[in-house]
């Protein structure tokens, strides 16, 4: 319930900010950009040999570098996320699941949207992740294939940068610690994207 209330509050704040009058979108064709972001990480429940594996809400932080081709953006990203294990084998556990991800993505910006200061987008990407599960009864690490899908919206806060809020679903192709299913996670993100102008 607390998780749902926090997410609803964040989305309500985003909508109120996005609907305020603002400048035209800061990005232009040929622009390079970089950004930083953080947010909340929600790993999906899993099982290990029939024993429940559950997680507390966690956190994430990262950075990105991208190039704008028009309505399409190409982006490279580094992200670190972490969440505590809340339950394993029906007992509380002080373990932690963490992931360091390096990915490449393509995003489509809906440039025809009729609000000049708002730019919705959607996209997906893939790469590799270094996963680590560390706890009283859990100790394993692995490098795995990872992929994601993302929906978000940016709005022009100034001439050369946007504020961005998004939802992302992440997937990890792993049997870390013999988990029964692939590891998945939901993210709510917020960040700032700076535009440096044409690359050449």
N, C-alpha and C positions, 0 to 999 in steps of 0.2 A: 504493500500500500504506500509506504514512504517513497519507494522507487518511482511508482506511477505518479504520485503527487509532485515529486521533484521534476520529472520529465515534462509533465503538463505545464508547470510553472515556467520552465525554461522555454518551451515552445510558445507560450503566451507572451513572454517577454520579447522573444524574437519577432513574432508577428507584429507587435506594437511598434518595435523599432523599425522594421522593414517597411511598414506602411507610412512612416513619417516622410514628408517631402525631403528629398536629398538631391545630390548631384547625379549626373549621368554616370553609368558604369565606368570605372577607372581603366579597365583593360582595353587594349587595342591589338589588332592583328600584328604579329611579329614581336610582341612584347615578351621579354623574359620576366619571370616573377619568382619570388621566394616567400615562404610563409612559415609560421610557427603555430602550433595548436596544442590543446590539451582537452581533457574530458573525462567521462565516466566509462568504465569498462564493466560489462556484465557477462561473465562466462556462463554458458549453459551447463545445467547439471549433467553429470555423466555417471558411469559405473565402472568399477574395476572388479572383475570376477564376481559380479552380483552385489557388490557393496556400493552403496550410494556415495558419490563424490559431489559435494556441493561447494559453492563459492560465495563469499561476500562480494558486494559491489567493490570494484577496484578503480584504478586510475590509469591514465595514459598521457604521454607527451611525445612530441615529435616535430619534425621539420620537413619541408618539401621545396623542390626546385622545379619550375615548369616553363613551358613555352606555348604561346597562343598561336594557333594556325587559322583562327577565325572562330567558328562556333565549336571547334574541337581544340582541346588542350591535351598536351602530353606532359606527364608529371612523374618525377622520381621522388620517393619518400622514404624516410627512416622514422620508425615508430617504436617506442618502448611502452609496454603495458604490464600491469601487475595486479593480482588480486589474491586475497587470503583464502585458504581452504577453510570453510566453516564446518564441514562435517565429512568424516570418512569412517566407515565401519561402525556407524551409529554412535560415534564419539566425536567430541570437539577436537579439532586438530589445528596446530599452529603453523601449518605449512603454507607455502606460497607458490602460485603458478605465475611465471613471468614469460614474456616473449619479446624478443628483439626482431623486428621485421624490416626487411628491405624490399621494396616493391616498385614496379612501374605501372602506370595507369593511363587510361584514356578517358576523358570526360567530355560530354556534350553539353554546351551552354545553350539554354533556350533564349537566344538573343532577340527573338520576336516578342518576348513578353512585354506587355504594354506599360509596365511601371519602369521608368527609365533608371531608377536607382536600385532596382531589384533584379537579380539574375539567378533564376533557378537552374540547377544542373543535375545530371545523372551520369554515372560512370562505373567502371570496374577496373580491376587490376589484379596482378599476381606477382609472386616472387618467392622468397625464401625466408624462413623464420628460425631463430634459435630459441627453442623452448626449454624451460627448466621447471621441474616440479620438485620442491624441497620441503620436507616436513618430517614429523616424528616417524611415520610409517611409510613415507613416500620420498623417493630419492631417485630421480632419473632426469636425463637431458637428451635432446635430439635436435637435429636440423631437419626441417620438414618443408614441403611445398605449402604455400599459403595463397589464398585468393580472397577477394572482397568485392562487394557491391555497395554503392554509396548514392544517397540522395541528399541534396543540400540546397542552400540558397545563400547568395552573397549580396551585400548591399554596400554601395559606395559611401564610405565614411569621410573620405577626403579625396583630393585629386589623384593621389598616387597609391592609395591602399583601400582595400575592402575588408569588411568584417564578414566572416563566414561561419555558418552553423550547419551541421549536417548529422545525418544518421548513417551508420555503416554496419553491415553484417560481415563478419570475418569467419573464415574456414581454414582449418589446419589439417593437412593430410598426415596424421600421426597416430601411432599406437603408444605414445608416451606412457610409461608406467603400466602398460597393458590395459589402457582404457578400452571399454567396450565399443565406443563410437568415436568418430572423428571429433576433435575439439572445435567448438564454434563459440562465437561471442557476438554480442550486440554492443554498439558504442553510440554515445551522444557526444558530439565534438563541437568545440568553438575555437576560432582562431582568427588570425589576421594575415592577409595576403598583400605583399608589397610589390609594386610594379616598377621595374628599373628602366623601362623603355626598350627600344629595338636592340637586338643583339649585335647588329652590324650596320 
